[in-house]
Amino acid sequence: MSSPAAAPPAPNNLKRIVAASLIGTTVEWYDFFLYGSAAALVFNKLFFPDSDPLVGTLLSFLTYAVGFAARPLGALVFGHYGDRLGRKKLLVLSLLMMGGATFAIGLLPTHATVGSAAPVLLTVLRLVQGFALGGEWGGAVLLVSEHGDARRRGFWASWPQTGAPAGQLLATGVLSALTALMSESAFESWGWRIPFLLSGVLVILGLWIRLSVDESPVFKAALAQAAQRKADAAPAEKMPLVAVLRHHWRDVLIAMGARMAENISYYVITAFILVYATTAADLSKQTALNAVLVASAVHFAVIPLWGALSDRVGRRPVYLIGAVGVGLWMFPFFALIDSRSFGSLLLAVTVGLVFHGAMYAPQAAFFAEMFATRMRYSGASIGAQFSSVAAGAPAPLIATALLAEFDSSTPIALYVIAAALITVLAIVCAKETRNRDLEDLEAGTGAPADSGDRTALPTDARPV
């Protein structure tokens, strides 16, 4: 039984939906990136004070990586219930969990107060952050993708992606302002807590906007079909995870490969850079933070442009521009930083993030278009978040270890280039998804006229 096509939302309604997704992802990424910046700047002294400074930074980044380890579990749990109960409910829960954990970090006692219990508590809260973020991304991008039409899906779905640079912008901006206005001793004593406590205000704002939007019409139609199937005593649906692994395992692997360069390059450019610039290049914390701050603003601006371009030329060409570009940029990236000037540092980070945006912008629509509605949250989340364990999680840790071992940026550049090659291979193996109608994909009514390479779902794989 096919459901009637849902009418596209009015422009104002679509903009409100985009705003709800964007504010939520901004808050979630603010919380997540704030931890990464604090890990590079102060957590090594506050929670691992008995270690050598570089070793303390490694331990600090290890707790940072723990958050990524929890993201696949969040993807599984939120994906399952998001495909069963809806996108909106799970997005509200993820926002509350992330904001609560971040606010609690701002209240944590340090090693000087409670000893070894401090890094343990920090690690637990980081796990909660990772679990929440693992469920946030898929729901946010799907809420927009499933409301919009195929013609401009890349553009509209790229807006929740701007939550990453917006969150980075907020986190870096607050830290930059505090380090500029406060003495180093005051910042390390209590000033670092302010950005974490501010998360409480952002969560309230995010909830107010997110609760005002409606559930995805595509999901509502699929849910109605499922209810009709149950009323007709038809065979029960498979669990979303089982259906994904049975019918979409290839798409999951492609999504994981596609994220390698995107994820690794981003955390090298925005998190590890704070270590490299202040140690190897002997630049100040303020200089490094300011460079990331300005570059993040450019990153925010170019993501919708890359998303719009993917609507015109396809997801794969734009993604390939980013993967190839970031790989080629790595040696100039470190050479510019080694020149020890703010202008060179800013150019290095900005160009790196522009290339990253070419991968990140089409990713939301690209991944959403790979999966059917009743397994889309699970499929997109699993593909996106499982790769983060091997990619983003250890990236600052590996980069810092390579710097400590070789005292050179060359191994770090080669590490990012290797990730870029994996991503290029994954995208080459992928099928173009531009202009796929998500309801056609659901109902198996055939591919759009200009998307003849789309493979229809097997009959028993189509959720009803």
N, C-alpha and C positions, 0 to 999 in steps of 0.2 A: 504494500500500500504506500503510495507516494503522498507526501504532504504537499499542499499548495505552496507555491513560492511565497515567502514572506515579502511584504512590501518594503522597499528600502526606506530607512529612516529619513525624516525631514532633516535638512542641513543643520538647523539649530540643535536638534536632538543629537545628531551625530557629533557635533562639536562638544556637546556636554559629555557625551560618552568618552570622547578622546580626552577631554579635560580630566574626567574622573580616573581614567587609566593613567594619565600622565602624572597627576598629583600623587597617586599611590606609588607608582614606580619611583618617582623622585624621592619620596620619603624613605622607601625601602633602600634605595641605593645610597642615599645620604647616610643612613645608619650603617650600611655595609662598608662604604668607602671611608667613613669617618674612622672606623676601627683600623683600616689599613694605613691611613695617614698617621694615626696615633701610634700604631705599632712601629712605624719607621722613625718616629720622632721622640716619643717619651716612654712607651711601655717597657722598653728594654731596661730603663733605669728604675721604673716604678715597681715592676713585677719580677724582674730578673736582675737585681742589683749586684749579685755576687759574681756575675759573669764578666768576661772580657767584653768591651763594648760591641765588637762585631759579633761575638758569640751570643751576647744578649739580644742583638737584633735578629739573629737567626732563630733564637727561641721565641722571640716576639712574633716573627713571621710564621713560626710553626703553629702558634695558637690562631693566627690569621688563616692558615690553611685548614684548620679544623672546621671552620665555618663552611668551607667548600665540601668537606667530607659529608656534612649533613644535608647538603642540597639534593643529592639523588634520593634520599629517603623522603624529603619534602616533596620532590617531584612525584614519587610513587603514591604517597598518601593523598596529597592535594589533587593530583591528576585523577586518581580513582574516584574520589568524591566529587570533584569538579565535573567529571563526565556523568556522574549519577545524579547529583543534586543541583548543579548549575555553577556558572562561573562566579557570579556576584557574591554568593554566600562565602565561598572559600577565599575570595579576595579580601573581604572584610576581616576574616579570621587571620589571614597572613599579615595584614597591616597591624592588627592589635599585637600579635606575637612579636613581630620585629620591633615595633616601637617600645613595647614593654621591656624587652631585653636590652635595648640600647639605653633607655632611661635608667635601668638598673645598673648598667656599667658605670654610669656617672655617679652612682652612690657607693661603688665598691671600695672597700678598704684596700690599701696597698700592702706590699711585702713588708714595709717597715712597721705596719700595724698588726697584721695577723700572720706574718710569715708565709710559709708555703701554701696556706689555704688561699691566698690571694690569686696566684695564677690558676689554681683549680677552679675557683669561682668564675674567673675571667673566661676560662675555657668552656665551662658549662653555658654561660650566656652567649658565647660565640656559637656554640652548637645550635642554640635556639634561633639565633639570627640566620644561620645557614639553612636550617629547616624551613623557616618562614620564606626566605628568598627563593628556595627551591620550588615552592608552590606559587609564588607571586607572579613570576615572569610569564608562565604559560597562560594563566587566567587573564592577565592584563592585555596581552597582545591578541588573545582570541576574542575578548569582548569587543575590541575594535574591528578585528578582521571579519567577524561574523555579522557585524552590523552594516558594514560598508559593502560596496559593490566591487566586482572584479576589476573594473576599469581603473579605479584609483586606489585599490587596496594597498599597494606598496607605499603610497604617500601617507594615507591615514594611519596604517599600522606602524609606520616608522615613528609616529609621535610618541607612543609609549616608550620606544627605544631612547628617545631623548631624555627620558628620566635618568639614564645612567650619567651622561655628562651634566645634567642639571643637579643631580645628587652630588656628583663630584665637585661641581662648581660651588654648591652650598657648603659642603664639608670643607673643601680647601679654603673657600672664602672666609668662613668663620675662624678656622685655624690660623689663617694668614693674618686676619685682623687682630686676633688675640696675641699672637707672637709679636706683632708690631706694637701693640699698645701696652703689653705687660713685659716685665723683666723675665728673663729665662727662669729664675728661681721661683717667681710667683706662678708662672705658667706650669712648671713641673709640680708645684705644691698643690694648687687647686684650680688653676685656670683651665687645665685640660678637661675638667669635668663639665664645663659650661656647654660645649657643643653637644654632649651626650644628653644632658638634661633638656636642652632645647627640643629634642626629638619628641617630647611629650606634646608640645604645642603643635608641631607639624602633624602628628598622628590625629589629633582632634580635627584639624583642618581637612586632612585626607578622608577621614570617616564621614564628615559632613557632606563632602562632595560625592564620595563613592556610594553612599546610601541613597543618593537621589536618582540614580540611573536604574534602568530596567534591565532585565535579563536578555541575553542574546536571542533574537527571533529565530535564528537557525537552530539553536539548542531547544527552544520551546517546541518547534516543529518536530524535532527528533524525539523529544520527550513525549509528545502527543502520539507519535507513531508507536513508541514503546508501550504506552498505556493501551493502545488499540490492539497491539500484538498480544498483550497479556489477557485482554478481554476475549480475544479470539482463541485463547488457549494454545497459542503457537509456542514452539520451543523457546526456552528462556535465552536471553542474551548472554553471551560470554562476558566474563569480566573484562573491562577495558584493557588491562595489562596483558591478559592472555590474547586478546584480539590483536593488539599492537604487535606483540612478539611473533604471532603466527602469520599475520598478513602484511605487516609493515616493517619487518626486521631490517630490510635493505634501506628503507628511508631513515630508520633510527641510526644506522651506521653512517649514512651520508651526513645526517645532521651532526653527529658527534665529530666526524672528520672536519666538517665545515667550521666548527667552533674552535679547532685547535689554534690556528693562527690568530683568529679574532680574540680569543680569550687570553692567550699567552702574551701577545703583543700589547694588549691593553694594560695588563698589570705590570709589565716591564716598563711601559711608557709612563704610567701614572703613579705606581706605588714604589717599585724598585728605584725609579729615577731619584726619589728623595734620598735614598741611601747613596747612590752613585755620585750624584751632584755634590753632596755634602762631604763625602770622604775622598773618592778618587779625584774629583775635579776641584775640591776645596772651595766650593761655593757655600754661601750661607743658607740656612733653612728658609729664610724669608725669600731669597732669590729663587730657590727651587719651587716653593709654594706659589709664588707669583707667576712663574712660567706655566705651571700646571693650571692655575686659575684662568689665565688668559686663553690658553689653548683649549680648555674645556668649553669656554664660551664659543669659540670657533667650531668646535666639535658639535655642540648643540645646534648651531645654525646650519651645518652642512648635512646632517642626518636626513631631514625631510627632503632636501634637494636630491640626495642619492636615492631616497625612497621613490620620489617622483620619476627619476630617471629609470628606475627598475620597472615602472609601469609602461615606459615607452620602449625600452630595448630588451627587457627581461631581467629576471633575478640573477641568473647565472653570469652574464657579462659584467654586471656591476660588482658582484661578489668577487669575481676573478681580478678585477682592477684592484680591489682592496688587498687581496691575498698576495698578488705579485708585487704590488707597490710597497707593502709593509716589509716584505722580504728584501727587496732591493734597497730600502731606506735604512736598514739597520747599521751598516758600516758608516754611512754619512751621519746617522743619528748620534753615534758615540763620538765620532770625530768632532762634530760641532760642540758637543758638551765639553770635550777635552780642551776646547779653545778658551774655556773659562770666562765667557762673556754672557751677559743676560740675553742679548739679542740672538746669539747663536743657540743658546739653550732654548729660548722661546721658539725659534724656527724648527729646531729638532723635534720638540714635543708637538708642535702644531701640525707639521706635515705628517708625523706619525699618526696623530689622531684623525686627520682628514682621510688617510688611507684606511684606518680602522673603521671609520664611519661608512665607507663603501661596502664593508662586510656586514656591519651591524644593522644598517638601515633596511636592506631587503630581507633580513633574516626572519623578521616577524611574519611577514606575508608568506615567505618561502616555506617556512616550517608548517604554518597553518594549512597551507594548500596541499600538503603531503598526506593528510589524514582525514578520515571521515569524522563526522560531528561527535558521535558517541564514544570515540576513542581519541579525539583530537587533543584534549587537554593532557591526557596521559602520554600520547605519542610525542607531542611537541615538547613537553616538560622533560620526558625521559631523554630524548635526543639532545636537548639543550643542557640539562643539568648533569647527566652522567659524565659527559665530556669534561665538565669543570673540575672533576677530581684529578684527572690527568693533565689538565691544561692550566686553568687559572689558579687552582689551589697551590701547587708547588712552584709556580712561576717566580714570585719574588724570592722564595726560599732557594731555588736552584740558581737563580741569578746571583744572589748574595754569596752562596757557596762557591760558585765559579769565580767570582771576584776575589774571594778570600784565598782560594787555591792558586789561581794563576796570576792574580794582580793585573788583569788585562780585560778589556771589553770584548776581545775577539771571540772567546768561547761563548759569551752571552749572545753576540750577534749571530753566530752559527746556530745556536739553540733556537732562536726565533725564526731563522731561515728554514730550518728543518721543519718547524711547525707550519710554515707557509707552504712548503712542498706537499705536506699531508693534506692541507686544505685545498690546494689546487687540484690534487688527485680526486678528492671527494666531489668537488664541484664538477669536474669533467665527467665523472660517473653519474651525476644527477641528471634528471630530466627537467626541462623548463616547465615551470608551473604558472607563469604569468597568464592571466585571464581565465583561470579555472574558476568555474562557478561552484561555490561550496555546497549548494543544494544539488547541483548536478552530480557532484562527486558523491554526495550522500545517497541520492536516489538511483544512481547508475543510469541516468537518462542519456548519457553520451557526452563526449568531449565537446568543448566549444569549437567553433569552426576554425579558429586560428591556433588551436592547441592540439593538433592531431597526435602528439606523442604521449598524451595522457593515457595511462593504463587504467581501465575500469576495475573496480573492486570485485573480487569474487562474490557470488551471490550470498554465500553464508557469512561473508565478512561485512555486509552492509547492515549497519545498525538500523533498527526499525522502531 
